[in-house]
């Protein structure tokens, strides 16, 4: 399906310059840029929709933050390993 989008001449020159640097035709370059932007918007939308999915009441283990939780559970395996070697 072919569509026509009018763009300013100056923008067309810039697109040609960037497309050429990637060894692509202008249309292929623009399609890549548009898809990248659509994926970014979709990701942002998904993050906004999931913002309240993890409540503190349902997941108290995350009260100190996700990074602290991950650090704690990662160190648990070290502690079990050390206890096994001592025992």
GIWOBEL-V47717 format. One line per field, one symbol per residue. ss: DSSP state (A for helix, B for strand, O for the rest). phi: phi as a letter, one per 30 degrees, with the letter a starting at -180 (. if undefined). Layout:
BEGIN
ss=???
phi=???
END
This chain:
BEGIN
ss=OOOOOOOOAAAAAAAAAAAAAOOOOAAAAAAAAAAAAAAAAAAAAAAAAOOOOOOOOOOAAAOOOAAAAAAAAAAAAAAAAAAAAAO
phi=.cbcbdbdeddddddddddddchbdedddddddddedddddddddddddcecdcddddbddcdcjdddddeddddeddddddddddd
END
